[in-house]
Amino acid sequence: MNRGPTDYEPGSPWENGYVESFNGKLRDELLNGEIFYTLAEAKIVIEQWRRHYNTVRPHSSLGYKPPAPEVLSWPASSKLVSKPKLN
């Protein structure tokens, strides 16, 4: 019997390769090397890793670029650009 894409149970590990890949990287790069003594410590360390993963760490599937590099923006009150006057 051939199975279609909707014939599997929801939440099966083989349903979403991207999520399973991320989970493996999270475990290998962070969780296997840490011991968390408090929930607050776990939240801080995991958030630091998440930011690094999304803004610094190169991803092979993206040509070794980070998925969402940090962007520097100009301050809203910057007077470097003047608006044209409409008269």
C-alpha positions as CSV (number, residue, x, y, z in Angstrom):
1,M,0.0,0.0,0.0
2,N,1.4,3.4,-1.0
3,R,1.1,6.0,1.7
4,G,0.4,9.7,1.0
5,P,1.8,12.6,2.8
6,T,-1.2,12.9,5.1
7,D,-1.3,9.2,6.1
8,Y,1.2,9.6,8.9
9,E,0.5,10.4,12.5
10,P,0.8,14.0,13.5
11,G,4.0,14.8,15.3
12,S,5.9,11.8,13.8
13,P,9.7,12.6,13.7
14,W,9.8,11.9,10.0
15,E,7.0,14.4,9.3
16,N,9.3,17.5,9.4
17,G,12.9,17.0,8.5
18,Y,13.7,20.7,9.2
19,V,12.4,20.5,12.8
20,E,14.2,17.2,13.4
21,S,17.4,18.7,12.0
22,F,17.1,21.7,14.3
23,N,16.3,19.5,17.3
24,G,19.5,17.5,16.6
25,K,21.6,20.6,16.4
26,L,20.1,22.1,19.6
27,R,20.9,18.8,21.4
28,D,24.4,18.4,19.9
29,E,25.5,22.1,20.1
30,L,23.9,23.1,23.4
31,L,22.0,20.7,25.5
32,N,24.6,17.9,25.6
33,G,27.2,20.3,26.9
34,E,25.2,22.1,29.6
35,I,23.9,21.4,33.0
36,F,21.1,23.9,34.0
37,Y,20.7,24.4,37.7
38,T,17.7,26.8,37.5
39,L,15.0,27.5,35.0
40,A,16.2,31.1,34.7
41,E,19.7,29.9,33.8
42,A,18.3,27.6,31.1
43,K,16.2,30.4,29.6
44,I,19.2,32.8,29.4
45,V,21.6,30.2,27.9
46,I,19.1,28.9,25.4
47,E,18.1,32.4,24.3
48,Q,21.8,33.3,23.8
49,W,22.2,30.1,21.7
50,R,19.0,30.8,19.7
51,R,20.2,34.3,18.8
52,H,23.6,33.0,17.8
53,Y,21.9,30.2,15.7
54,N,19.7,32.7,13.9
55,T,22.0,35.7,13.4
56,V,25.7,34.5,13.4
57,R,26.0,30.7,12.8
58,P,26.4,29.9,9.1
59,H,23.9,27.4,7.6
60,S,25.0,25.2,4.8
61,S,21.6,25.2,3.1
62,L,21.9,29.0,2.8
63,G,25.3,29.1,1.2
64,Y,27.0,29.3,4.7
65,K,25.1,32.5,5.6
66,P,23.1,33.1,8.8
67,P,19.3,32.9,8.2
68,A,18.5,36.3,9.7
69,P,21.6,38.4,10.1
70,E,21.3,41.3,12.5
71,V,20.5,44.5,10.7
72,L,21.6,48.0,11.8
73,S,19.1,50.7,11.2
74,W,19.3,54.4,11.3
75,P,17.8,56.2,14.3
76,A,14.3,57.5,13.5
77,S,15.3,61.0,14.4
78,S,18.2,61.1,12.1
79,K,18.5,64.3,10.1
80,L,20.8,62.8,7.5
81,V,18.0,62.7,5.0
82,S,15.8,65.7,4.4
83,K,12.3,65.4,3.1
84,P,11.5,67.2,-0.1
85,K,9.1,70.2,0.4
86,L,5.9,70.0,-1.6
87,N,4.8,73.6,-2.6
